[in-house]
Each structure stands twice: as C-alpha cells, then as structure tokens.
C-alpha cells in the first residue's frame, strides 16, 4: 500500500511540475513587459508593418495599368536585412488570364521563411519567441484584375485590382504574420512612349492609387484603413525591362502603419517561356529592411 502511495505521489508531482513549467515558460516576457495578469498577451502586439516581420504587411505590387496576356508563374528566393534582423524566404506568384485582355486572377504566397532577430527587435515587437529565431509560413493573397481601358490613342491604360489577404500565415506569437484578414483595392494607370533609339525601344510611365484595410487587435479600432499609392517608370528593350518605383500605404492609426519603399527590378525578355529577374527594395519609412529577390519567371502562351 505504501508503495502504491509513493507511485501516485511521484505521478502527481511530475504532472504538476509539467504544468508549472508550461505556465512559466514565458516568465521572461511577463517580467520584461510588466504583464498585468489580465490583458490577453495578443493585445500587446502592434498590428502594423513596423512591428512585424518583413512579409507580414508587404507593399503590394504596383501595377502598370495593363493586364498580362499569358499564364505566368514566378518562383523566387528573397532576403530581407537590417542590423537587427535577417529573413530568408521563398516567394511564389501565379497569374492566370481568365478572359483575354479583360480579366485575370492572381495567387501569391510566402510558402516558408527562416528568420532570426536580436533582443531589441524581440522586445520592441512584444514577441514571445525568446530565442528570436525559427520559421513560419505566410498568408495567401488572391486577386482579380480587370482591364478598364487599353490602347486608347489619348487616355492611359486603366486596370482595377480587387485583392484579399487570408489569415493563413502562422508565427503570430513571434510577430511574423498577423493572423488577421485584409483586403485592398487599387486603380493603376500607365502609358507607353516610343523611343527613337535602337537599344531602348520604349518608356512606360505608371501610377497607382488604392485603399488597403486589415483587421487589428484593438477594441477601439477593429480595423486599420490606409491609402495605397505608387508610381514608377519602366525602360524596355529587346533583351530586358527595367522598372524603378516608389510605393507604400498611409495608415490611419499612425502606429508604424505608414511604410514606404523604393524598388528597382531588372528582368530579361529574351525568351518567350523562361526569364530571370533581380529586384532590390529599400525601406524608407516604417519598413526598415533592405531586400533582394532573385526570380525565375515562367510564361505559358495561351
């Protein structure tokens, strides 16, 4: 009988110890942030680009007012860097024209990212990842593009985009992806001008304006509303196209929700089926990253 009591004592002691360790795993977080013991820890996170990883609130692509004509798949390797954080990830984007020169649909996602950041970033973001490193998968973006105007002799091409961001990403506890849905609308315009030179064939000027919304964790503001904007130029030749642009969005809450970036992208155009591109991105406000993307772009003629 005494032996049986000893077994039960050891069992319950081990069980209670296990729960105690689980409850105190984040003791450092409670202590550093002076946790009040009542507020859900999720409410401490700030749902904005400046307080999450580089892929949580990316600046949307700045469309050029013109719908692509072929099925196009982009597969890429990306790196995002600053003095406190490094992130490496895969990126994929698929465009499918549903009705030629009129309607198309896009899918894009970060299948996986690998990250590491120091204690400065960890504590600024209220991350509960003590080591500041790991991996996560991102949100799925689904968009529809509609060509409103094309090849008009006087007016620019006009393209409208309707996009949703699903809450499919993870790593919320580490402040990697926001675990909240969002959507954005944009209207882009662009016009191409021929150049009387043998090497550079044309110059395209384009701009974009839109509206970006995402869900927050604030009781007073269930969502953040932002103005989406962008503008750029693209040089076209027989063997490459080179675009340079500035874009971002301007949030209502002013809590790190006003990112702005400069992008430069060089893509080959020598083949009809497979091309390569390299893109550099420089964060200028509420997005402190320097990013590189190396892509393979597959095109399937319809």
BELNORGI-V334028 format. One record per pair of residues at least 6 apart in sequence whose C-alpha atoms are under 7 Angstrom apart, sorted by the first residue. I is the first residue (numbers start at 1). GAP is how many residues later the second one is. D is the distance in Angstrom with one decimal. If there is no record, write none. Layout:
# BELNORGI-V334028
i->I gap->GAP d->D
i->I gap->GAP d->D
This chain:
# BELNORGI-V334028
i->26 gap->102 d->6.9
i->29 gap->99 d->6.4
i->43 gap->174 d->5.9
i->44 gap->82 d->6.5
i->45 gap->80 d->6.3
i->45 gap->81 d->5.8
i->47 gap->131 d->6.7
i->47 gap->169 d->5.8
i->48 gap->207 d->6.7
i->48 gap->208 d->5.5
i->48 gap->209 d->4.9
i->49 gap->7 d->6.9
i->49 gap->8 d->5.3
i->49 gap->207 d->6.1
i->49 gap->208 d->5.7
i->49 gap->210 d->6.9
i->49 gap->237 d->6.4
i->49 gap->238 d->6.3
i->50 gap->206 d->4.8
i->50 gap->207 d->6.8
i->50 gap->236 d->4.8
i->50 gap->237 d->5.6
i->51 gap->74 d->5.1
i->51 gap->205 d->7.0
i->52 gap->73 d->6.7
i->52 gap->123 d->5.0
i->52 gap->124 d->5.5
i->52 gap->125 d->6.9
i->53 gap->122 d->6.4
i->53 gap->123 d->4.7
i->53 gap->124 d->6.9
i->54 gap->26 d->6.9
i->56 gap->120 d->6.2
i->56 gap->121 d->4.6
i->56 gap->122 d->6.1
i->59 gap->189 d->5.6
i->62 gap->146 d->6.5
i->62 gap->168 d->6.0
i->63 gap->125 d->5.9
i->63 gap->145 d->6.9
i->64 gap->124 d->5.9
i->64 gap->125 d->6.0
i->64 gap->126 d->5.2
i->64 gap->142 d->5.2
i->64 gap->143 d->6.8
i->65 gap->92 d->5.2
i->65 gap->93 d->4.7
i->65 gap->94 d->4.5
i->65 gap->123 d->4.6
i->65 gap->124 d->4.2
i->65 gap->125 d->4.9
i->66 gap->81 d->6.8
i->66 gap->91 d->6.1
i->66 gap->92 d->6.7
i->66 gap->93 d->6.0
i->67 gap->34 d->6.3
i->67 gap->80 d->6.3
i->69 gap->28 d->6.5
i->69 gap->31 d->6.5
i->69 gap->32 d->6.4
i->70 gap->27 d->6.5
i->70 gap->229 d->6.4
i->70 gap->230 d->5.9
i->70 gap->231 d->5.3
i->70 gap->232 d->6.1
i->71 gap->24 d->5.6
i->71 gap->25 d->4.8
i->71 gap->26 d->6.3
i->71 gap->228 d->5.7
i->71 gap->229 d->5.1
i->71 gap->230 d->6.7
i->72 gap->22 d->5.8
i->72 gap->23 d->5.1
i->72 gap->24 d->6.8
i->72 gap->225 d->6.9
i->72 gap->226 d->5.6
i->72 gap->227 d->4.6
i->72 gap->228 d->6.4
i->73 gap->20 d->5.8
i->73 gap->21 d->4.5
i->73 gap->22 d->6.5
i->73 gap->224 d->5.8
i->73 gap->225 d->5.1
i->73 gap->226 d->6.6
i->74 gap->18 d->5.5
i->74 gap->19 d->5.1
i->74 gap->20 d->6.5
i->74 gap->221 d->6.4
i->74 gap->222 d->5.8
i->74 gap->223 d->4.5
i->74 gap->224 d->6.3
i->75 gap->16 d->5.9
i->75 gap->17 d->4.7
i->75 gap->18 d->6.8
i->75 gap->220 d->5.6
i->75 gap->221 d->5.4
i->75 gap->222 d->6.6
i->76 gap->14 d->5.8
i->76 gap->15 d->5.0
i->76 gap->16 d->6.3
i->76 gap->217 d->6.4
i->76 gap->218 d->5.4
i->76 gap->219 d->4.1
i->76 gap->220 d->6.3
i->77 gap->12 d->6.0
i->77 gap->13 d->4.9
i->77 gap->14 d->6.2
i->77 gap->216 d->5.7
i->77 gap->217 d->5.4
i->77 gap->218 d->6.6
i->78 gap->10 d->5.7
i->78 gap->11 d->5.3
i->78 gap->12 d->6.2
i->78 gap->214 d->5.6
i->78 gap->215 d->4.4
i->78 gap->216 d->6.5
i->79 gap->8 d->5.7
i->79 gap->9 d->4.5
i->79 gap->10 d->6.5
i->79 gap->212 d->5.5
i->79 gap->213 d->5.3
i->79 gap->214 d->6.7
i->80 gap->6 d->5.8
i->80 gap->7 d->5.1
i->80 gap->8 d->6.5
i->80 gap->209 d->5.8
i->80 gap->210 d->5.7
i->80 gap->211 d->4.3
i->80 gap->212 d->6.7
i->81 gap->6 d->6.6
i->81 gap->208 d->5.3
i->81 gap->209 d->5.2
i->81 gap->210 d->6.3
i->82 gap->206 d->6.7
i->82 gap->207 d->5.4
i->82 gap->208 d->6.5
i->84 gap->33 d->5.6
i->84 gap->34 d->5.6
i->84 gap->37 d->6.6
i->85 gap->31 d->5.8
i->85 gap->32 d->4.2
i->85 gap->33 d->6.6
i->86 gap->29 d->5.7
i->86 gap->30 d->5.6
i->86 gap->31 d->6.5
i->87 gap->26 d->6.7
i->87 gap->27 d->5.7
i->87 gap->28 d->4.3
i->87 gap->29 d->6.6
i->88 gap->25 d->5.6
i->88 gap->26 d->5.3
i->88 gap->27 d->6.4
i->89 gap->21 d->6.9
i->89 gap->23 d->5.7
i->89 gap->24 d->4.0
i->89 gap->25 d->6.2
i->90 gap->20 d->5.8
i->90 gap->21 d->6.1
i->90 gap->22 d->5.9
i->90 gap->23 d->6.6
i->91 gap->18 d->6.1
i->91 gap->19 d->4.8
i->91 gap->20 d->6.6
i->92 gap->16 d->5.6
i->92 gap->17 d->5.7
i->92 gap->18 d->6.6
i->93 gap->14 d->5.6
i->93 gap->15 d->4.2
i->93 gap->16 d->6.6
i->94 gap->12 d->5.5
i->94 gap->13 d->5.2
i->94 gap->14 d->6.3
i->95 gap->9 d->7.0
i->95 gap->10 d->5.8
i->95 gap->11 d->4.4
i->95 gap->12 d->6.6
i->96 gap->8 d->5.6
i->96 gap->9 d->5.3
i->96 gap->10 d->6.4
i->97 gap->6 d->6.1
i->97 gap->7 d->4.0
i->97 gap->8 d->6.3
i->98 gap->6 d->5.0
i->98 gap->7 d->7.0
i->101 gap->46 d->6.7
i->102 gap->44 d->5.7
i->102 gap->45 d->4.8
i->103 gap->42 d->5.6
i->103 gap->43 d->4.6
i->103 gap->44 d->6.3
i->104 gap->40 d->5.8
i->104 gap->41 d->5.1
i->104 gap->42 d->6.7
i->105 gap->38 d->5.6
i->105 gap->39 d->4.5
i->105 gap->40 d->6.1
i->106 gap->36 d->5.7
i->106 gap->37 d->5.0
i->106 gap->38 d->6.4
i->107 gap->34 d->5.6
i->107 gap->35 d->4.8
i->107 gap->36 d->6.6
i->108 gap->32 d->6.0
i->108 gap->33 d->5.2
i->108 gap->34 d->6.8
i->109 gap->29 d->6.2
i->109 gap->30 d->6.0
i->109 gap->31 d->4.9
i->109 gap->32 d->6.3
i->110 gap->27 d->6.2
i->110 gap->28 d->4.8
i->110 gap->29 d->6.8
i->111 gap->26 d->5.2
i->111 gap->27 d->6.0
i->112 gap->23 d->6.9
i->112 gap->24 d->5.6
i->112 gap->25 d->4.3
i->112 gap->26 d->6.6
i->113 gap->22 d->5.4
i->113 gap->23 d->5.5
i->113 gap->24 d->6.2
i->114 gap->20 d->5.9
i->114 gap->21 d->4.4
i->114 gap->22 d->6.8
i->115 gap->18 d->5.4
i->115 gap->19 d->5.7
i->115 gap->20 d->6.1
i->116 gap->16 d->5.5
i->116 gap->17 d->4.1
i->116 gap->18 d->6.7
i->117 gap->15 d->5.1
i->117 gap->16 d->6.4
i->118 gap->14 d->6.2
i->122 gap->10 d->6.4
i->125 gap->50 d->6.6
i->127 gap->46 d->6.0
i->127 gap->47 d->4.8
i->127 gap->48 d->5.6
i->128 gap->45 d->5.7
i->128 gap->46 d->5.7
i->129 gap->44 d->6.9
i->129 gap->45 d->5.2
i->136 gap->34 d->5.9
i->136 gap->35 d->5.5
i->137 gap->32 d->5.4
i->137 gap->33 d->5.9
i->138 gap->30 d->6.7
i->138 gap->31 d->4.1
i->138 gap->32 d->6.6
i->138 gap->39 d->6.5
i->139 gap->26 d->6.6
i->139 gap->27 d->5.8
i->139 gap->28 d->5.9
i->139 gap->29 d->4.8
i->139 gap->30 d->4.4
i->140 gap->25 d->6.1
i->140 gap->26 d->5.5
i->140 gap->28 d->6.3
i->141 gap->22 d->7.0
i->141 gap->23 d->5.8
i->141 gap->24 d->4.6
i->141 gap->25 d->6.3
i->142 gap->21 d->5.6
i->142 gap->22 d->5.5
i->142 gap->23 d->6.7
i->143 gap->18 d->6.7
i->143 gap->19 d->5.5
i->143 gap->20 d->4.0
i->143 gap->21 d->6.3
i->144 gap->17 d->5.7
i->144 gap->18 d->5.2
i->144 gap->19 d->6.3
i->145 gap->14 d->6.8
i->145 gap->15 d->5.7
i->145 gap->16 d->4.5
i->145 gap->17 d->6.5
i->146 gap->13 d->5.7
i->146 gap->14 d->5.3
i->146 gap->15 d->6.5
i->147 gap->11 d->6.2
i->147 gap->12 d->4.6
i->147 gap->13 d->6.6
i->148 gap->10 d->5.3
i->148 gap->11 d->5.6
i->149 gap->8 d->5.1
i->149 gap->9 d->4.9
i->150 gap->7 d->4.5
i->150 gap->8 d->6.6
i->151 gap->6 d->6.3
i->156 gap->33 d->5.9
i->156 gap->34 d->5.3
i->156 gap->35 d->4.9
i->157 gap->32 d->5.4
i->157 gap->33 d->5.3
i->157 gap->34 d->6.2
i->158 gap->30 d->5.8
i->158 gap->31 d->4.7
i->158 gap->32 d->6.9
i->159 gap->28 d->5.8
i->159 gap->29 d->5.3
i->159 gap->30 d->6.5
i->160 gap->26 d->5.7
i->160 gap->27 d->4.5
i->160 gap->28 d->6.4
i->161 gap->24 d->5.5
i->161 gap->25 d->5.1
i->161 gap->26 d->6.4
i->162 gap->22 d->6.3
i->162 gap->23 d->4.8
i->162 gap->24 d->6.8
i->163 gap->20 d->5.5
i->163 gap->21 d->5.3
i->163 gap->22 d->6.2
i->164 gap->18 d->5.9
i->164 gap->19 d->4.1
i->164 gap->20 d->6.5
i->165 gap->16 d->5.5
i->165 gap->17 d->4.9
i->165 gap->18 d->5.6
i->166 gap->15 d->5.0
i->166 gap->16 d->6.8
i->167 gap->12 d->4.8
i->167 gap->13 d->4.9
i->167 gap->14 d->4.9
i->168 gap->11 d->6.8
i->169 gap->8 d->5.7
i->169 gap->10 d->6.1
i->170 gap->7 d->5.8
i->170 gap->9 d->6.5
i->171 gap->6 d->5.8
i->172 gap->6 d->5.7
i->172 gap->7 d->6.2
i->180 gap->35 d->5.7
i->181 gap->33 d->6.0
i->181 gap->34 d->6.0
i->182 gap->31 d->5.5
i->182 gap->32 d->4.0
i->182 gap->33 d->6.2
i->183 gap->29 d->6.0
i->183 gap->30 d->5.5
i->183 gap->31 d->6.5
i->184 gap->27 d->5.4
i->184 gap->28 d->4.2
i->184 gap->29 d->6.1
i->185 gap->25 d->5.3
i->185 gap->26 d->5.3
i->185 gap->27 d->6.6
i->186 gap->22 d->6.7
i->186 gap->23 d->5.6
i->186 gap->24 d->3.9
i->186 gap->25 d->6.5
i->187 gap->21 d->5.7
i->187 gap->22 d->5.6
i->187 gap->23 d->6.1
i->188 gap->19 d->5.7
i->188 gap->20 d->4.2
i->188 gap->21 d->6.5
i->189 gap->17 d->5.5
i->189 gap->18 d->5.5
i->189 gap->19 d->6.4
i->190 gap->14 d->6.7
i->190 gap->15 d->5.5
i->190 gap->16 d->4.0
i->190 gap->17 d->6.5
i->191 gap->13 d->5.6
i->191 gap->14 d->5.6
i->191 gap->15 d->6.5
i->192 gap->10 d->6.6
i->192 gap->11 d->5.6
i->192 gap->12 d->4.1
i->192 gap->13 d->6.5
i->193 gap->9 d->5.5
i->193 gap->10 d->5.2
i->193 gap->11 d->6.1
i->194 gap->7 d->6.1
i->194 gap->8 d->4.3
i->194 gap->9 d->6.4
i->195 gap->6 d->5.3
i->195 gap->7 d->4.9
i->195 gap->8 d->6.9
i->199 gap->38 d->6.0
i->200 gap->35 d->7.0
i->200 gap->36 d->5.9
i->200 gap->37 d->4.7
i->201 gap->35 d->5.8
i->201 gap->36 d->5.1
i->202 gap->33 d->6.2
i->202 gap->34 d->5.3
i->203 gap->31 d->5.7
i->203 gap->32 d->4.8
i->203 gap->33 d->6.2
i->204 gap->29 d->5.6
i->204 gap->30 d->5.0
i->204 gap->31 d->6.5
i->205 gap->27 d->6.1
i->205 gap->28 d->4.6
i->205 gap->29 d->6.6
i->206 gap->25 d->5.7
i->206 gap->26 d->5.5
i->206 gap->27 d->6.2
i->207 gap->23 d->5.6
i->207 gap->24 d->4.0
i->207 gap->25 d->6.3
i->208 gap->21 d->5.4
i->208 gap->22 d->5.0
i->208 gap->23 d->6.1
i->209 gap->19 d->5.6
i->209 gap->20 d->4.5
i->209 gap->21 d->6.6
i->210 gap->17 d->6.0
i->210 gap->18 d->4.5
i->210 gap->19 d->6.2
i->211 gap->15 d->5.9
i->211 gap->16 d->4.8
i->211 gap->17 d->5.2
i->212 gap->13 d->6.0
i->212 gap->14 d->5.0
i->212 gap->15 d->6.2
i->212 gap->16 d->6.0
i->213 gap->10 d->6.7
i->213 gap->11 d->5.7
i->213 gap->12 d->4.7
i->213 gap->13 d->6.2
i->214 gap->9 d->5.5
i->214 gap->10 d->5.6
i->215 gap->7 d->5.9
i->215 gap->8 d->4.3
i->215 gap->9 d->6.4
i->216 gap->6 d->5.4
i->216 gap->7 d->5.0
i->216 gap->8 d->6.6
i->224 gap->27 d->6.6
i->224 gap->28 d->6.2
i->224 gap->29 d->6.6
i->225 gap->26 d->5.6
i->225 gap->27 d->5.5
i->226 gap->23 d->5.8
i->226 gap->24 d->4.9
i->226 gap->25 d->3.9
i->226 gap->26 d->5.9
i->227 gap->22 d->5.3
i->227 gap->23 d->5.1
i->227 gap->24 d->6.6
i->228 gap->20 d->6.1
i->228 gap->21 d->4.3
i->228 gap->22 d->6.6
i->229 gap->18 d->5.6
i->229 gap->19 d->5.7
i->229 gap->20 d->5.9
i->230 gap->16 d->5.6
i->230 gap->17 d->3.9
i->230 gap->18 d->6.4
i->231 gap->14 d->5.6
i->231 gap->15 d->5.7
i->231 gap->16 d->6.4
i->232 gap->11 d->7.0
i->232 gap->12 d->5.5
i->232 gap->13 d->3.9
i->232 gap->14 d->6.4
i->233 gap->10 d->5.7
i->233 gap->11 d->5.7
i->233 gap->12 d->6.5
i->234 gap->7 d->6.7
i->234 gap->8 d->5.4
i->234 gap->9 d->4.1
i->234 gap->10 d->6.5
i->235 gap->6 d->5.6
i->235 gap->7 d->5.2
i->235 gap->8 d->6.4
i->236 gap->6 d->6.6
i->238 gap->31 d->6.6
i->238 gap->32 d->6.8
i->239 gap->29 d->5.7
i->239 gap->30 d->4.8
i->239 gap->31 d->4.8
i->240 gap->26 d->6.9
i->240 gap->27 d->5.5
i->240 gap->28 d->4.2
i->240 gap->29 d->4.9
i->241 gap->25 d->5.9
i->241 gap->26 d->5.4
i->241 gap->27 d->6.4
i->241 gap->28 d->6.9
i->242 gap->23 d->5.7
i->242 gap->24 d->4.5
i->242 gap->25 d->6.5
i->243 gap->21 d->5.7
i->243 gap->22 d->5.3
i->243 gap->23 d->6.6
i->244 gap->19 d->5.7
i->244 gap->20 d->4.5
i->244 gap->21 d->6.6
i->245 gap->17 d->5.8
i->245 gap->18 d->5.3
i->245 gap->19 d->6.6
i->246 gap->15 d->5.8
i->246 gap->16 d->4.5
i->246 gap->17 d->6.3
i->247 gap->13 d->5.7
i->247 gap->14 d->5.7
i->247 gap->15 d->6.7
i->248 gap->11 d->5.5
i->248 gap->12 d->4.3
i->248 gap->13 d->6.2
i->249 gap->9 d->5.6
i->249 gap->10 d->6.0
i->249 gap->11 d->6.8
i->250 gap->7 d->6.6
i->250 gap->8 d->4.4
i->251 gap->6 d->5.0
i->251 gap->7 d->5.3
i->256 gap->30 d->5.3
i->257 gap->29 d->6.7
i->258 gap->27 d->6.9
i->258 gap->28 d->5.8
i->259 gap->26 d->5.0
i->259 gap->27 d->4.5
i->259 gap->28 d->5.3
i->260 gap->23 d->6.1
i->260 gap->24 d->5.5
i->260 gap->25 d->5.2
i->260 gap->27 d->6.9
i->261 gap->20 d->6.6
i->261 gap->21 d->5.5
i->261 gap->22 d->4.4
i->261 gap->23 d->5.4
i->262 gap->19 d->5.6
i->262 gap->20 d->5.1
i->262 gap->21 d->6.6
i->263 gap->16 d->7.0
i->263 gap->17 d->5.7
i->263 gap->18 d->4.5
i->263 gap->19 d->6.5
i->264 gap->15 d->5.6
i->264 gap->16 d->5.3
i->264 gap->17 d->6.6
i->265 gap->12 d->7.0
i->265 gap->13 d->5.8
i->265 gap->14 d->4.2
i->265 gap->15 d->6.5
i->266 gap->11 d->5.5
i->266 gap->12 d->5.5
i->266 gap->13 d->6.4
i->267 gap->9 d->5.7
i->267 gap->10 d->4.0
i->267 gap->11 d->6.6
i->268 gap->7 d->5.5
i->268 gap->8 d->5.6
i->268 gap->9 d->6.3
i->269 gap->6 d->6.3
i->272 gap->27 d->6.7
i->273 gap->25 d->5.6
i->273 gap->26 d->4.6
i->273 gap->27 d->6.2
i->274 gap->23 d->5.7
i->274 gap->24 d->4.7
i->274 gap->25 d->6.2
i->275 gap->21 d->5.9
i->275 gap->22 d->5.1
i->275 gap->23 d->6.6
i->276 gap->19 d->5.7
i->276 gap->20 d->4.7
i->276 gap->21 d->6.0
i->277 gap->17 d->6.0
i->277 gap->18 d->5.1
i->277 gap->19 d->6.6
i->278 gap->15 d->5.6
i->278 gap->16 d->4.7
i->278 gap->17 d->6.3
i->279 gap->13 d->5.7
i->279 gap->14 d->5.0
i->279 gap->15 d->6.7
i->280 gap->11 d->5.7
i->280 gap->12 d->4.8
i->280 gap->13 d->6.6
i->281 gap->9 d->5.8
i->281 gap->10 d->4.9
i->281 gap->11 d->6.5
i->282 gap->7 d->6.4
i->282 gap->8 d->4.9
i->282 gap->9 d->6.5
i->283 gap->6 d->5.3
i->283 gap->7 d->6.2
